[in-house]
């Protein structure tokens, strides 16, 4: 395999990991003290998916992200802040 392919793949996983961490932080803050069961029901996802998302162990799909943000009445920019802090 070429070095270019390896570099691109490495960057992709680095970005994905960063986005997963940002979403995990956001979702933990949104849940607050609400029990997993109740918050998962509000979002329309399973408790186990919520737990994995909060720990950054699961990547959210765009379809599920749209569902969650709609139910929380949030926008993508509320979750994914730019590196420059804009």
C-alpha positions as CSV (number, residue, x, y, z in Angstrom):
1,X,0.0,0.0,0.0
2,X,1.2,3.5,-0.8
3,X,2.2,6.0,1.9
4,X,-0.3,8.5,0.5
5,X,-3.2,6.0,1.2
6,X,-1.9,5.4,4.7
7,X,-1.6,9.1,5.5
8,X,-5.2,9.8,4.2
9,X,-6.6,6.9,6.2
10,X,-4.7,8.1,9.3
11,X,-6.1,11.6,9.0
12,X,-9.6,10.3,8.5
13,X,-9.5,8.3,11.7
14,X,-7.9,11.3,13.6
15,X,-10.8,13.5,12.5
16,X,-13.4,10.9,13.2
17,X,-12.0,10.4,16.7
18,X,-12.1,14.1,17.3
19,X,-15.7,14.4,16.2
20,X,-16.7,11.3,18.3
21,X,-15.1,13.0,21.4
22,X,-16.9,16.3,20.7
23,X,-20.2,14.5,20.3
24,X,-19.6,12.4,23.5
25,X,-18.9,15.6,25.5
26,X,-22.0,17.3,24.1
27,X,-24.3,14.4,24.7
28,X,-23.1,14.0,28.3
29,X,-23.7,17.6,29.0
30,X,-27.2,17.4,27.5
31,X,-28.1,14.4,29.6
32,X,-27.0,16.0,32.8
33,X,-28.5,14.0,35.7
34,X,-31.2,12.4,33.6
35,X,-31.1,8.6,33.8
36,X,-29.8,6.8,30.7
37,X,-33.2,5.1,30.1
38,X,-35.1,8.4,30.0
39,X,-32.6,10.3,27.9
40,X,-32.2,7.4,25.5
41,X,-36.0,7.3,25.1
42,X,-36.1,11.1,24.5
43,X,-33.5,10.7,21.7
44,X,-35.1,7.6,20.2
45,X,-32.0,5.4,20.7
46,X,-31.2,2.4,22.9
47,X,-29.6,2.8,26.3
48,X,-26.6,0.8,25.2
49,X,-26.1,3.1,22.1
50,X,-26.3,6.2,24.4
51,X,-23.7,4.8,26.7
52,X,-21.3,4.0,23.8
53,X,-21.9,7.4,22.3
54,X,-21.2,9.1,25.6
55,X,-17.9,7.2,26.0
56,X,-16.9,7.9,22.4
57,X,-16.9,4.2,21.6
58,X,-19.5,4.5,18.9
59,X,-19.6,6.9,15.9
60,X,-22.9,8.4,15.2
61,X,-24.3,8.2,11.7
62,X,-25.6,11.3,9.9
63,X,-29.1,10.0,10.0
64,X,-29.0,9.4,13.8
65,X,-27.2,12.7,14.4
66,X,-30.0,14.5,12.6
67,X,-32.6,12.6,14.7
68,X,-30.8,13.4,18.0
69,X,-30.3,17.1,17.1
70,X,-33.9,17.5,16.1
71,X,-35.1,16.0,19.4
72,X,-32.8,18.2,21.4
73,X,-33.7,21.2,19.3
74,X,-30.0,21.8,18.5
75,X,-27.9,22.6,15.5
76,X,-24.7,20.8,14.3
77,X,-22.6,23.9,15.2
78,X,-23.8,23.5,18.8
79,X,-22.0,20.1,18.9
80,X,-19.0,20.5,16.5
81,X,-17.2,23.7,17.4
82,X,-14.4,24.7,15.0
83,X,-10.8,24.3,16.1
84,X,-10.5,28.1,15.8
85,X,-13.3,28.6,18.3
86,X,-15.6,30.4,15.8
